[in-house]
Amino acid sequence: MREPTLRKVAYGVAMAIAIILVHFINARIYAMPPIFALFLAIFITYLCISLIKKSDKFDQKISRTKYNLLNALVVLVLFIAYYTIAK
């Protein structure tokens, strides 16, 4: 595996933001059909990733430990937000 970069972590954050946003809209604002929610999450993720690709700030190399810790933090926040919205 190549050296971990901040860009890879940012991709995970973009995906988490899309999932949280779509789940919030689905649970609190408008109950969407599942296929529409899926396509909306994919579209938001695509937009975020295209913005990340345009920025050069995310090309910084980080240590493997920091990479794993940041990814674990993203997953933890994703679970907490998902179940908090569901209540």
C-alpha positions in Angstrom: 0.0 0.0 0.0 1.2 3.5 -0.8 1.9 6.1 1.8 -1.3 7.3 3.5 -2.2 10.9 2.7 -4.7 13.2 4.2 -6.7 13.0 0.9 -7.6 9.4 1.7 -9.0 10.4 5.1 -10.9 13.3 3.5 -12.6 10.9 1.1 -13.9 8.9 4.1 -15.0 12.1 5.8 -16.9 13.1 2.6 -18.6 9.8 2.5 -19.6 10.1 6.2 -20.9 13.6 5.7 -23.1 12.4 2.8 -24.5 9.5 4.8 -25.2 11.6 7.9 -26.8 14.3 5.8 -29.1 11.9 3.8 -30.0 10.1 7.0 -30.9 13.3 8.7 -33.1 14.4 5.8 -34.7 11.0 5.6 -35.4 10.8 9.4 -36.3 14.4 10.3 -37.4 16.3 7.2 -38.7 14.0 4.4 -39.0 10.3 4.3 -37.5 9.3 0.9 -37.7 6.1 -1.0 -34.5 4.0 -0.3 -33.3 4.2 -3.9 -33.6 8.0 -3.9 -31.7 8.2 -0.6 -29.0 6.0 -2.0 -28.6 8.1 -5.2 -28.6 11.3 -3.1 -25.8 10.0 -0.9 -23.8 9.0 -4.0 -24.3 12.4 -5.5 -23.3 14.3 -2.4 -20.2 12.0 -2.0 -19.3 12.6 -5.7 -19.5 16.4 -5.2 -17.4 16.3 -2.0 -14.8 14.1 -3.7 -14.6 16.4 -6.7 -14.0 19.4 -4.4 -11.3 17.4 -2.5 -9.5 16.5 -5.7 -9.3 20.2 -6.7 -7.5 21.2 -3.5 -3.8 20.6 -3.0 -4.0 20.9 0.8 -4.9 17.2 1.1 -1.7 15.9 -0.5 0.2 15.8 2.8 1.6 12.5 3.8 0.7 11.3 7.3 1.9 8.4 9.4 0.1 5.1 9.2 -0.8 5.4 12.9 -2.3 8.8 12.4 -4.2 7.5 9.3 -5.7 4.6 11.3 -6.7 6.9 14.2 -8.3 9.4 11.9 -10.3 6.7 10.1 -11.4 5.1 13.4 -12.5 8.6 14.6 -14.5 9.1 11.3 -16.2 5.7 11.8 -17.0 6.4 15.5 -18.5 9.8 14.6 -20.5 8.2 11.8 -22.0 5.6 14.2 -22.8 8.1 16.9 -24.4 10.6 14.5 -26.4 7.9 12.7 -27.9 6.5 15.9 -28.4 10.0 17.5 -30.4 11.1 14.4 -32.5 7.9 14.5 -33.9 8.7 18.0 
